[in-house]
Amino acid sequence: MQRRDALKSLAALAGLGALSAEAADAAPPRYRLSTFSADVTPPLGHPLIAGWRQPAKTIKDRLTIKGVCLTGAGQPLVIAGLDWCELRNDSYDAWRDALARAAGTTRERVLLSCVHQHDAPYADLTAQKLLDEVGLEGEMFDVAFHNDCVERSAAALKKSLATARPVTHFGAGQAKVERVACNRRVQLKGQPPRFNRYSAARDPQIRFAADGEIDPLVKTLAFYDGEQPLAAVSCYAVHPMSYYGGGEVSYDFPGMAREMRQRETPEVMQIYLSGCAGDVVAAKYNDGGAAGRQALAEHLHDGMRRAWESLERRPLERVAFRNVPMTFEPESQGNLSLESLQSTLENEKLPGKTRSQAALGLSWHRRCAAGQRVDLPAVDFGAAKLLLLPAEAFVGFQLAAQQMEPDAIVMTPAYGECAPGYFPTAKTRGEGFVEEHGYCWVAAGAEKELLRGIGEALRGQ
């Protein structure tokens, strides 16, 4: 009897084990993903690149925000690319706050990156308010249009949550991009280094100099429901301009490459983010016209396609989020002192661009004085990590991040909080980049602090 009872007990336990396995199989997946997009194209007449060039005269391409919302890793995470030039200070906060409310999360968990096309809007609410006060209403952007884009983007995200799909796997891949990127830095024989290779270059000595420091790899992160891909996030470090300034609203060659991939994979949301490209341009391989733009798009598209083909699909078992709030001291010497910036803003004899940049500097100073830090967020999937850097970070930071984590694919989009302006490495600052270009509101020493933050965000220590 005891033996029979024991066998019955074992059978019952086996049955319970089978039921437990079935229950585990039937349990809902831990992670879910929704995709969203919204049109953010400016109306005709709207300023482009902060009003520094021609306003919108024609619409060549419809600009969009494209993103994903991932749930199951604590509070929701949002990753999105915006076809605008830059978002700074309280404009960046307004976008992140609205998307965070829509997703049910917090501001720092919204990884929003501008693609940084120049024939596109550029926004800083405090800077525009300062311009309004000196009679330059709407000089940088239209606040009502800006706020409408924020609301519609947040509404699109919120609506997408109802159609979220299970996420069981992720994939990460990379491939070399040919004939697109080169560094701004050029050193001709017998001369000191200069940073005068722009998006297009006429001088053949400058244009056809060596590529210099770049990251030749486009990286792609994909999310799957079983074997069905849902979304792909691609990132490559190059200034996303072939030509600009004539009033033709455009998402330029990265947007073209992205839409080529979208047509090839209609069931997959294709998102593009610009990497650390403050000092990386397309000049060497760009003729400055429509043919050059098309060629750049095709080369970038080819790299994105091959990165997709290299993806290694893995079970999505863990997602960790880390954020490192950073403090960067503002530059306060010479024409970047508070007194000088205020005087420049109020000087009616100066061009609008000069006064506009003074307003940007004052906006950054106010933010620093208020003690608001710059978020440095990272999402860690194990074999792949996504780290969002601020502003126009130089490619050296991207390469340093990869070296810190050589066993993982590290994707490092920049153009998150764009308030610091150019963010050069210590080496390029020492070679005179800031004196040559300006548009840099952080003081020397910020480079070392950013590298420290990158290591902490990637490693969690």
Order of alpha helices (4+ residues) and beta strands (2+ residues): alpha-beta-beta-beta-beta-beta-alpha-beta-beta-alpha-alpha-beta-beta-beta-alpha-beta-beta-beta-alpha-beta-beta-alpha-beta-beta-alpha-alpha-beta-beta-beta-alpha-beta-beta-alpha-alpha-alpha
